[in-house]
Amino acid sequence: MYGGGVMARAGELIRRVVQDQREGWFLGPDGWTDNPDLAISFESAEEAVRECEVRKLRNADLVLSFESDQFNIHLPVC
């Protein structure tokens, strides 16, 4: 169901993860985690938004997470 990410350009992996806006924690399979490596990596933005709706999450961002954190993009989704 959840993928490992997609390639942005040669050798660069993009992950789509959900992050709590207030605490900075990431959505994992069993709840919130402070470890981004344990976050669910969604195959699409739509899948991430659906998961937020199913879990009734509030104040969360979809993060397009690149290998270099300085390029991460945060998009409010719920």
N, CA, C and O atoms as CSV, one atom per row, in Angstrom:
chain,resi,resn,atom,element,x,y,z
A,1,MET,N,N,0.814,-1.179,0.000
A,1,MET,CA,C,0.000,0.000,0.000
A,1,MET,C,C,0.866,1.255,0.000
A,1,MET,O,O,0.673,2.121,-0.853
A,2,TYR,N,N,1.801,1.380,0.916
A,2,TYR,CA,C,2.643,2.570,0.984
A,2,TYR,C,C,3.936,2.294,0.237
A,2,TYR,O,O,4.509,1.210,0.348
A,3,GLY,N,N,4.390,3.277,-0.521
A,3,GLY,CA,C,5.604,3.104,-1.304
A,3,GLY,C,C,6.804,3.697,-0.614
A,3,GLY,O,O,6.692,4.299,0.454
A,4,GLY,N,N,7.943,3.524,-1.229
A,4,GLY,CA,C,9.169,4.034,-0.674
A,4,GLY,C,C,9.533,5.411,-1.185
A,4,GLY,O,O,10.502,6.006,-0.711
A,5,GLY,N,N,8.783,5.930,-2.137
A,5,GLY,CA,C,9.076,7.237,-2.693
A,5,GLY,C,C,9.321,7.146,-4.184
A,5,GLY,O,O,9.268,6.060,-4.760
A,6,VAL,N,N,9.583,8.263,-4.804
A,6,VAL,CA,C,9.850,8.311,-6.235
A,6,VAL,C,C,11.127,9.095,-6.456
A,6,VAL,O,O,11.563,9.854,-5.591
A,7,MET,N,N,11.715,8.908,-7.609
A,7,MET,CA,C,12.946,9.601,-7.928
A,7,MET,C,C,12.638,11.004,-8.452
A,7,MET,O,O,11.807,11.160,-9.346
A,8,ALA,N,N,13.294,12.014,-7.907
A,8,ALA,CA,C,13.113,13.391,-8.356
A,8,ALA,C,C,14.047,13.676,-9.528
A,8,ALA,O,O,13.630,14.205,-10.559
A,9,ARG,N,N,15.265,13.332,-9.359
A,9,ARG,CA,C,16.275,13.433,-10.401
A,9,ARG,C,C,17.294,12.353,-10.093
A,9,ARG,O,O,17.199,11.706,-9.050
A,10,ALA,N,N,18.227,12.146,-10.934
A,10,ALA,CA,C,19.160,11.031,-10.787
A,10,ALA,C,C,19.668,10.900,-9.361
A,10,ALA,O,O,20.363,11.781,-8.857
A,11,GLY,N,N,19.322,9.808,-8.722
A,11,GLY,CA,C,19.827,9.499,-7.397
A,11,GLY,C,C,19.116,10.166,-6.238
A,11,GLY,O,O,19.476,9.921,-5.087
A,12,GLU,N,N,18.114,11.006,-6.499
A,12,GLU,CA,C,17.447,11.707,-5.398
A,12,GLU,C,C,16.060,11.128,-5.169
A,12,GLU,O,O,15.258,11.024,-6.097
A,13,LEU,N,N,15.788,10.759,-3.947
A,13,LEU,CA,C,14.520,10.153,-3.574
A,13,LEU,C,C,13.612,11.183,-2.915
A,13,LEU,O,O,14.054,11.946,-2.055
A,14,ILE,N,N,12.340,11.207,-3.318
A,14,ILE,CA,C,11.339,12.055,-2.670
A,14,ILE,C,C,10.393,11.141,-1.911
A,14,ILE,O,O,9.894,10.158,-2.460
A,15,ARG,N,N,10.148,11.468,-0.646
A,15,ARG,CA,C,9.154,10.750,0.150
A,15,ARG,C,C,8.015,11.708,0.431
A,15,ARG,O,O,8.223,12.912,0.583
A,16,ARG,N,N,6.809,11.165,0.498
A,16,ARG,CA,C,5.631,11.947,0.877
A,16,ARG,C,C,5.211,11.474,2.253
A,16,ARG,O,O,4.758,10.340,2.411
A,17,VAL,N,N,5.357,12.327,3.242
A,17,VAL,CA,C,5.037,11.966,4.623
A,17,VAL,C,C,4.102,13.017,5.211
A,17,VAL,O,O,4.006,14.135,4.703
A,18,VAL,N,N,3.417,12.645,6.282
A,18,VAL,CA,C,2.526,13.565,6.986
A,18,VAL,C,C,3.195,13.956,8.300
A,18,VAL,O,O,3.668,13.099,9.046
A,19,GLN,N,N,3.228,15.268,8.576
A,19,GLN,CA,C,3.879,15.780,9.781
A,19,GLN,C,C,2.919,16.677,10.551
A,19,GLN,O,O,2.247,17.529,9.970
A,20,ASP,N,N,2.862,16.478,11.861
A,20,ASP,CA,C,2.050,17.315,12.738
A,20,ASP,C,C,2.658,18.717,12.774
A,20,ASP,O,O,3.853,18.872,13.024
A,21,GLN,N,N,1.834,19.738,12.524
A,21,GLN,CA,C,2.327,21.117,12.472
A,21,GLN,C,C,2.798,21.623,13.827
A,21,GLN,O,O,3.723,22.433,13.888
A,22,ARG,N,N,2.195,21.176,14.895
A,22,ARG,CA,C,2.520,21.697,16.230
A,22,ARG,C,C,3.716,20.998,16.859
A,22,ARG,O,O,4.633,21.647,17.363
A,23,GLU,N,N,3.698,19.677,16.824
A,23,GLU,CA,C,4.733,18.900,17.514
A,23,GLU,C,C,5.912,18.533,16.619
A,23,GLU,O,O,7.010,18.275,17.113
A,24,GLY,N,N,5.689,18.509,15.303
A,24,GLY,CA,C,6.755,18.136,14.384
A,24,GLY,C,C,6.917,16.634,14.211
A,24,GLY,O,O,7.849,16.182,13.545
A,25,TRP,N,N,6.010,15.852,14.809
A,25,TRP,CA,C,6.100,14.396,14.700
A,25,TRP,C,C,5.561,13.946,13.353
A,25,TRP,O,O,4.838,14.683,12.682
A,26,PHE,N,N,5.919,12.730,12.966
A,26,PHE,CA,C,5.546,12.174,11.671
A,26,PHE,C,C,4.561,11.031,11.856
A,26,PHE,O,O,4.615,10.304,12.848
A,27,LEU,N,N,3.660,10.881,10.890
A,27,LEU,CA,C,2.671,9.812,10.951
A,27,LEU,C,C,3.317,8.488,10.563
A,27,LEU,O,O,3.814,8.315,9.450
A,28,GLY,N,N,3.293,7.559,11.519
A,28,GLY,CA,C,3.817,6.222,11.275
A,28,GLY,C,C,2.685,5.216,11.203
A,28,GLY,O,O,1.530,5.580,11.421
A,29,PRO,N,N,2.983,3.964,10.906
A,29,PRO,CA,C,1.950,2.936,10.783
A,29,PRO,C,C,1.148,2.734,12.069
A,29,PRO,O,O,-0.029,2.375,12.023
A,30,ASP,N,N,1.790,2.966,13.212
A,30,ASP,CA,C,1.125,2.731,14.503
A,30,ASP,C,C,0.854,4.009,15.279
A,30,ASP,O,O,0.583,3.953,16.478
A,31,GLY,N,N,0.920,5.156,14.620
A,31,GLY,CA,C,0.708,6.431,15.301
A,31,GLY,C,C,1.843,7.385,14.990
A,31,GLY,O,O,2.553,7.215,13.999
A,32,TRP,N,N,2.012,8.391,15.841
A,32,TRP,CA,C,3.018,9.427,15.617
A,32,TRP,C,C,4.391,8.964,16.080
A,32,TRP,O,O,4.514,8.231,17.061
A,33,THR,N,N,5.422,9.399,15.362
A,33,THR,CA,C,6.806,9.091,15.708
A,33,THR,C,C,7.660,10.341,15.499
A,33,THR,O,O,7.388,11.153,14.615
A,34,ASP,N,N,8.685,10.477,16.318
A,34,ASP,CA,C,9.597,11.612,16.122
A,34,ASP,C,C,10.704,11.279,15.125
A,34,ASP,O,O,11.535,12.130,14.808
A,35,ASN,N,N,10.713,10.042,14.632
A,35,ASN,CA,C,11.737,9.585,13.699
A,35,ASN,C,C,11.186,9.613,12.270
A,35,ASN,O,O,10.329,8.796,11.937
A,36,PRO,N,N,11.653,10.526,11.421
A,36,PRO,CA,C,11.125,10.601,10.061
A,36,PRO,C,C,11.365,9.328,9.249
A,36,PRO,O,O,10.630,9.049,8.302
A,37,ASP,N,N,12.384,8.561,9.612
A,37,ASP,CA,C,12.658,7.313,8.895
A,37,ASP,C,C,11.585,6.261,9.137
A,37,ASP,O,O,11.456,5.317,8.356
A,38,LEU,N,N,10.808,6.415,10.220
A,38,LEU,CA,C,9.741,5.468,10.540
A,38,LEU,C,C,8.377,5.939,10.043
A,38,LEU,O,O,7.373,5.253,10.237
A,39,ALA,N,N,8.339,7.100,9.406
A,39,ALA,CA,C,7.080,7.650,8.894
A,39,ALA,C,C,6.590,6.840,7.701
A,39,ALA,O,O,7.377,6.251,6.960
A,40,ILE,N,N,5.271,6.825,7.534
A,40,ILE,CA,C,4.687,6.218,6.341
A,40,ILE,C,C,5.094,7.063,5.141
A,40,ILE,O,O,4.957,8.286,5.158
A,41,SER,N,N,5.594,6.407,4.103
A,41,SER,CA,C,5.924,7.087,2.857
A,41,SER,C,C,4.820,6.772,1.851
A,41,SER,O,O,4.736,5.656,1.338
A,42,PHE,N,N,3.982,7.759,1.577
A,42,PHE,CA,C,2.828,7.560,0.708
A,42,PHE,C,C,3.234,7.619,-0.757
A,42,PHE,O,O,4.146,8.355,-1.133
A,43,GLU,N,N,2.540,6.830,-1.579
A,43,GLU,CA,C,2.840,6.806,-3.013
A,43,GLU,C,C,2.351,8.053,-3.727
A,43,GLU,O,O,2.883,8.415,-4.777
A,44,SER,N,N,1.337,8.717,-3.166
A,44,SER,CA,C,0.801,9.921,-3.810
A,44,SER,C,C,0.299,10.889,-2.740
A,44,SER,O,O,0.054,10.507,-1.595
A,45,ALA,N,N,0.155,12.139,-3.142
A,45,ALA,CA,C,-0.417,13.138,-2.237
A,45,ALA,C,C,-1.858,12.781,-1.910
A,45,ALA,O,O,-2.304,12.971,-0.778
A,46,GLU,N,N,-2.590,12.265,-2.894
A,46,GLU,CA,C,-3.982,11.865,-2.659
A,46,GLU,C,C,-4.082,10.806,-1.573
A,46,GLU,O,O,-4.962,10.868,-0.714
A,47,GLU,N,N,-3.185,9.844,-1.613
A,47,GLU,CA,C,-3.192,8.785,-0.601
A,47,GLU,C,C,-2.936,9.369,0.788
A,47,GLU,O,O,-3.566,8.955,1.761
A,48,ALA,N,N,-2.024,10.320,0.881
A,48,ALA,CA,C,-1.723,10.952,2.170
A,48,ALA,C,C,-2.933,11.726,2.691
A,48,ALA,O,O,-3.255,11.649,3.877
A,49,VAL,N,N,-3.600,12.468,1.812
A,49,VAL,CA,C,-4.781,13.236,2.221
A,49,VAL,C,C,-5.895,12.301,2.668
A,49,VAL,O,O,-6.559,12.566,3.670
A,50,ARG,N,N,-6.107,11.211,1.937
A,50,ARG,CA,C,-7.133,10.234,2.339
A,50,ARG,C,C,-6.836,9.668,3.714
A,50,ARG,O,O,-7.745,9.500,4.527
A,51,GLU,N,N,-5.578,9.373,3.982
A,51,GLU,CA,C,-5.201,8.831,5.293
A,51,GLU,C,C,-5.478,9.852,6.396
A,51,GLU,O,O,-5.925,9.482,7.482
A,52,CYS,N,N,-5.216,11.123,6.129
A,52,CYS,CA,C,-5.531,12.180,7.102
A,52,CYS,C,C,-7.025,12.218,7.378
A,52,CYS,O,O,-7.446,12.375,8.524
A,53,GLU,N,N,-7.826,12.073,6.328
A,53,GLU,CA,C,-9.282,12.085,6.493
A,53,GLU,C,C,-9.753,10.874,7.288
A,53,GLU,O,O,-10.580,11.007,8.190
A,54,VAL,N,N,-9.235,9.700,6.961
A,54,VAL,CA,C,-9.624,8.470,7.660
A,54,VAL,C,C,-9.290,8.569,9.139
A,54,VAL,O,O,-10.088,8.171,9.988
A,55,ARG,N,N,-8.110,9.100,9.451
A,55,ARG,CA,C,-7.668,9.209,10.846
A,55,ARG,C,C,-8.185,10.472,11.530
A,55,ARG,O,O,-7.927,10.693,12.713
A,56,LYS,N,N,-8.919,11.302,10.779
A,56,LYS,CA,C,-9.476,12.560,11.308
A,56,LYS,C,C,-8.388,13.460,11.909
A,56,LYS,O,O,-8.551,14.029,12.988
A,57,LEU,N,N,-7.286,13.568,11.183
A,57,LEU,CA,C,-6.166,14.385,11.648
A,57,LEU,C,C,-6.454,15.859,11.409
A,57,LEU,O,O,-7.169,16.223,10.475
A,58,ARG,N,N,-5.900,16.685,12.250
A,58,ARG,CA,C,-5.995,18.135,12.122
A,58,ARG,C,C,-4.587,18.721,12.272
A,58,ARG,O,O,-3.720,18.139,12.925
A,59,ASN,N,N,-4.386,19.874,11.656
A,59,ASN,CA,C,-3.100,20.577,11.774
A,59,ASN,C,C,-1.927,19.708,11.337
A,59,ASN,O,O,-0.951,19.537,12.067
A,60,ALA,N,N,-2.047,19.166,10.130
A,60,ALA,CA,C,-0.982,18.318,9.599
A,60,ALA,C,C,-0.565,18.820,8.220
A,60,ALA,O,O,-1.367,19.378,7.471
A,61,ASP,N,N,0.698,18.608,7.911
A,61,ASP,CA,C,1.252,18.964,6.606
A,61,ASP,C,C,1.604,17.705,5.837
A,61,ASP,O,O,2.021,16.701,6.415
A,62,LEU,N,N,1.429,17.772,4.525
A,62,LEU,CA,C,2.049,16.805,3.637
A,62,LEU,C,C,3.438,17.359,3.376
A,62,LEU,O,O,3.583,18.501,2.941
A,63,VAL,N,N,4.450,16.563,3.638
A,63,VAL,CA,C,5.823,17.009,3.420
A,63,VAL,C,C,6.406,16.224,2.254
A,63,VAL,O,O,6.457,14.995,2.281
A,64,LEU,N,N,6.844,16.948,1.236
A,64,LEU,CA,C,7.627,16.337,0.174
A,64,LEU,C,C,9.055,16.382,0.681
A,64,LEU,O,O,9.703,17.428,0.696
A,65,SER,N,N,9.522,15.227,1.093
A,65,SER,CA,C,10.790,15.129,1.808
A,65,SER,C,C,11.887,14.646,0.864
A,65,SER,O,O,11.806,13.559,0.293
A,66,PHE,N,N,12.909,15.476,0.716
A,66,PHE,CA,C,14.041,15.161,-0.142
A,66,PHE,C,C,15.201,14.659,0.711
A,66,PHE,O,O,15.186,14.784,1.935
A,67,GLU,N,N,16.200,14.093,0.055
A,67,GLU,CA,C,17.371,13.604,0.786
A,67,GLU,C,C,18.011,14.730,1.588
A,67,GLU,O,O,18.491,14.508,2.700
A,68,SER,N,N,18.019,15.933,1.030
A,68,SER,CA,C,18.537,17.102,1.728
A,68,SER,C,C,17.350,17.882,2.296
A,68,SER,O,O,16.551,18.435,1.540
A,69,ASP,N,N,17.235,17.925,3.618
A,69,ASP,CA,C,16.089,18.550,4.283
A,69,ASP,C,C,15.861,20.004,3.883
A,69,ASP,O,O,14.738,20.497,3.981
A,70,GLN,N,N,16.894,20.692,3.439
A,70,GLN,CA,C,16.743,22.105,3.095
A,70,GLN,C,C,15.792,22.314,1.924
A,70,GLN,O,O,15.313,23.427,1.709
A,71,PHE,N,N,15.513,21.252,1.162
A,71,PHE,CA,C,14.623,21.364,0.009
A,71,PHE,C,C,13.216,20.842,0.286
A,71,PHE,O,O,12.377,20.840,-0.615
A,72,ASN,N,N,12.941,20.401,1.513
A,72,ASN,CA,C,11.618,19.872,1.846
A,72,ASN,C,C,10.538,20.921,1.610
A,72,ASN,O,O,10.750,22.113,1.830
A,73,ILE,N,N,9.374,20.455,1.156
A,73,ILE,CA,C,8.231,21.327,0.899
A,73,ILE,C,C,7.093,20.896,1.809
A,73,ILE,O,O,6.710,19.726,1.812
A,74,HIS,N,N,6.545,21.839,2.589
A,74,HIS,CA,C,5.436,21.570,3.515
A,74,HIS,C,C,4.153,22.147,2.932
A,74,HIS,O,O,4.086,23.330,2.600
A,75,LEU,N,N,3.135,21.297,2.813
A,75,LEU,CA,C,1.832,21.717,2.295
A,75,LEU,C,C,0.759,21.369,3.314
A,75,LEU,O,O,0.588,20.193,3.635
A,76,PRO,N,N,0.028,22.354,3.836
A,76,PRO,CA,C,-1.045,22.041,4.784
A,76,PRO,C,C,-2.119,21.193,4.091
A,76,PRO,O,O,-2.581,21.526,3.000
A,77,VAL,N,N,-2.504,20.093,4.745
A,77,VAL,CA,C,-3.525,19.216,4.150
A,77,VAL,C,C,-4.754,19.063,5.026
A,77,VAL,O,O,-5.824,18.717,4.525
A,78,CYS,N,N,-4.628,19.311,6.310
A,78,CYS,CA,C,-5.802,19.184,7.182
A,78,CYS,C,C,-5.573,19.966,8.459
A,78,CYS,O,O,-6.441,19.992,9.332
